[in-house]
């Protein structure tokens, strides 16, 4: 009998998630019936948005879910063959059976497999759609992105540069700031823990910013509202500063009135909005990777046992680029 | 020599504006030269947005400005005749000379003159454009409007009803709540000083709201973010709770993260955005007034000397509907 190790949500995190919120269990995987495929996950993703779902809708006591990249190792389904690589929503487990719903085949010749959880996957499409669709970015504009060294932020910044704009990024350490400037080609970058965001925005974009790609909230959002130009757009991808709020919620920006005379728009979004952009995205992104214009980093933990640690690490800044857990060899 | 009494900004208000921030002066008006018209104002408007401009850009020591409705009493300009009524931006004064720029003739047969500063004027167009254009209101949706008994809010609510939707309004006294329900035809209304906004929204629109027409900020915005439906829109017309902030700014909504999964959009605007809707607006609004579907109230102070008192009264709730100052007879 095949055994799948998986991670369940033992209890809802109160504030910052801790190891005790998770439990490693072993599940027997039944034989694949007609119309089913058996998938072995190779990589799984951990992402900040999961924190919200742990508070809201992931059932306690059940295996968590999330993006993963697996290989079909047995198929009783006409549309899938053994050896197919599939993006799936069944992370946090080693093996699973599926009737094919929600599996999408990926082309392993276009880009490395792990990138389908990063620049070629959800974070990449989040950056691409959030900037170009929700943020209505126009070539040559000035963009500020917070959490800029992360899986989404670093792609946002590089797309701005590819499309001829100016990009300012913030990150939480001097090493990351250095990476933004010297690897990802940002025009200006600062450490939000030690610098004054508004002063940095004025330095990096003296005439104002057109788009603020929001990942953080708090003081950086206030600075962006103050320094944004008329008709500026603020796509709200996340507000990581608020995810671990517990009891007392963190106050929002004190200067939302800035939106009025400047006709500024704030708009929340999640990646599911960009289904119709996906094909163009894969084409653009693979060519940018190929040409060397799109760089990426991965932090890879090994083994399903390390998944909670990898997830918690997102909130303590222990990743450099996309945080992944490797569950098996390709 | 013609003397015009006018009101200057003596000092910038610190927090709530007070009488000492204003000064009544008398100015000699020169003779109209070729190409100029002499206008006598009949009504002037006081509006909450002026508070922001007193803090920011109205020059200290100079006559204030704002919407007014006047009559051409002498014309050396080919496009204007004596007796023409003109909307103009030269409020806070009895007489002025103009080369015609910024004057727009109004049709006194369509609606009463004073309404061109109210339902047929800037507040009306603000409501119309803010709801239909910025708020992307679709027939039948559920709308929450704060400061609902004001010049803008009461029009928003009535347009929603004319277009088949559900409208909830908040106001600052039980009398105003009564007026919303019994005169303006709101479906639900509450006194924000004594009621819990979120509980009231749940009562008035159990399935959620689609649009929050934002005039106030604070707790009502938080309740709206919580109770708004996916793809909801929040046109930001004003945040009167924040205008008189002094020193310590008031915190913003703690739950902006609600925007993310619900794809909610917040968007600031001012009436200047709706120039291309103006013609349709005047047509719609005059027919709604004519048919009795659009009701309005005016609070009229008499004499230029009373203008500061009228303006300050906006922030203490002493108006019922559009606040006007009458400067002369038509």
HADDOCK unambig.tbl for C-alpha pairs under 7 A between the chains (distance, minus, plus):
assign (segid A and resid 236 and name CA) (segid B and resid 260 and name CA) 6.35 0.50 0.50
assign (segid A and resid 237 and name CA) (segid B and resid 260 and name CA) 6.59 0.50 0.50
assign (segid A and resid 238 and name CA) (segid B and resid 260 and name CA) 6.97 0.50 0.50
assign (segid A and resid 239 and name CA) (segid B and resid 257 and name CA) 6.56 0.50 0.50
assign (segid A and resid 249 and name CA) (segid B and resid 254 and name CA) 5.95 0.50 0.50
assign (segid A and resid 250 and name CA) (segid B and resid 254 and name CA) 5.62 0.50 0.50
assign (segid A and resid 251 and name CA) (segid B and resid 251 and name CA) 5.67 0.50 0.50
assign (segid A and resid 251 and name CA) (segid B and resid 252 and name CA) 5.92 0.50 0.50
assign (segid A and resid 251 and name CA) (segid B and resid 253 and name CA) 6.21 0.50 0.50
assign (segid A and resid 251 and name CA) (segid B and resid 254 and name CA) 4.55 0.50 0.50
assign (segid A and resid 252 and name CA) (segid B and resid 251 and name CA) 5.92 0.50 0.50
assign (segid A and resid 252 and name CA) (segid B and resid 252 and name CA) 4.08 0.50 0.50
assign (segid A and resid 252 and name CA) (segid B and resid 253 and name CA) 4.69 0.50 0.50
assign (segid A and resid 252 and name CA) (segid B and resid 254 and name CA) 4.72 0.50 0.50
assign (segid A and resid 253 and name CA) (segid B and resid 251 and name CA) 6.20 0.50 0.50
assign (segid A and resid 253 and name CA) (segid B and resid 252 and name CA) 4.67 0.50 0.50
assign (segid A and resid 254 and name CA) (segid B and resid 249 and name CA) 5.95 0.50 0.50
assign (segid A and resid 254 and name CA) (segid B and resid 250 and name CA) 5.61 0.50 0.50
assign (segid A and resid 254 and name CA) (segid B and resid 251 and name CA) 4.55 0.50 0.50
assign (segid A and resid 254 and name CA) (segid B and resid 252 and name CA) 4.70 0.50 0.50
assign (segid A and resid 257 and name CA) (segid B and resid 239 and name CA) 6.54 0.50 0.50
assign (segid A and resid 259 and name CA) (segid B and resid 267 and name CA) 6.76 0.50 0.50
assign (segid A and resid 259 and name CA) (segid B and resid 268 and name CA) 4.62 0.50 0.50
assign (segid A and resid 260 and name CA) (segid B and resid 236 and name CA) 6.35 0.50 0.50
assign (segid A and resid 260 and name CA) (segid B and resid 237 and name CA) 6.60 0.50 0.50
assign (segid A and resid 260 and name CA) (segid B and resid 238 and name CA) 6.97 0.50 0.50
assign (segid A and resid 260 and name CA) (segid B and resid 268 and name CA) 3.92 0.50 0.50
assign (segid A and resid 260 and name CA) (segid B and resid 269 and name CA) 4.91 0.50 0.50
assign (segid A and resid 260 and name CA) (segid B and resid 270 and name CA) 6.43 0.50 0.50
assign (segid A and resid 261 and name CA) (segid B and resid 268 and name CA) 6.94 0.50 0.50
assign (segid A and resid 261 and name CA) (segid B and resid 269 and name CA) 6.31 0.50 0.50
assign (segid A and resid 261 and name CA) (segid B and resid 270 and name CA) 6.25 0.50 0.50
assign (segid A and resid 263 and name CA) (segid B and resid 267 and name CA) 6.49 0.50 0.50
assign (segid A and resid 263 and name CA) (segid B and resid 268 and name CA) 4.57 0.50 0.50
assign (segid A and resid 263 and name CA) (segid B and resid 269 and name CA) 4.75 0.50 0.50
assign (segid A and resid 264 and name CA) (segid B and resid 267 and name CA) 5.72 0.50 0.50
assign (segid A and resid 264 and name CA) (segid B and resid 268 and name CA) 5.41 0.50 0.50
assign (segid A and resid 265 and name CA) (segid B and resid 265 and name CA) 6.97 0.50 0.50
assign (segid A and resid 265 and name CA) (segid B and resid 266 and name CA) 5.68 0.50 0.50
assign (segid A and resid 265 and name CA) (segid B and resid 267 and name CA) 4.21 0.50 0.50
assign (segid A and resid 265 and name CA) (segid B and resid 268 and name CA) 6.41 0.50 0.50
assign (segid A and resid 266 and name CA) (segid B and resid 265 and name CA) 5.67 0.50 0.50
assign (segid A and resid 266 and name CA) (segid B and resid 266 and name CA) 5.04 0.50 0.50
assign (segid A and resid 266 and name CA) (segid B and resid 267 and name CA) 6.20 0.50 0.50
assign (segid A and resid 267 and name CA) (segid B and resid 259 and name CA) 6.75 0.50 0.50
assign (segid A and resid 267 and name CA) (segid B and resid 263 and name CA) 6.49 0.50 0.50
assign (segid A and resid 267 and name CA) (segid B and resid 264 and name CA) 5.71 0.50 0.50
assign (segid A and resid 267 and name CA) (segid B and resid 265 and name CA) 4.21 0.50 0.50
assign (segid A and resid 267 and name CA) (segid B and resid 266 and name CA) 6.21 0.50 0.50
assign (segid A and resid 268 and name CA) (segid B and resid 259 and name CA) 4.62 0.50 0.50
assign (segid A and resid 268 and name CA) (segid B and resid 260 and name CA) 3.90 0.50 0.50
assign (segid A and resid 268 and name CA) (segid B and resid 261 and name CA) 6.93 0.50 0.50
assign (segid A and resid 268 and name CA) (segid B and resid 263 and name CA) 4.58 0.50 0.50
assign (segid A and resid 268 and name CA) (segid B and resid 264 and name CA) 5.42 0.50 0.50
assign (segid A and resid 268 and name CA) (segid B and resid 265 and name CA) 6.42 0.50 0.50
assign (segid A and resid 269 and name CA) (segid B and resid 260 and name CA) 4.91 0.50 0.50
assign (segid A and resid 269 and name CA) (segid B and resid 261 and name CA) 6.31 0.50 0.50
assign (segid A and resid 269 and name CA) (segid B and resid 263 and name CA) 4.77 0.50 0.50
assign (segid A and resid 270 and name CA) (segid B and resid 260 and name CA) 6.44 0.50 0.50
assign (segid A and resid 270 and name CA) (segid B and resid 261 and name CA) 6.26 0.50 0.50
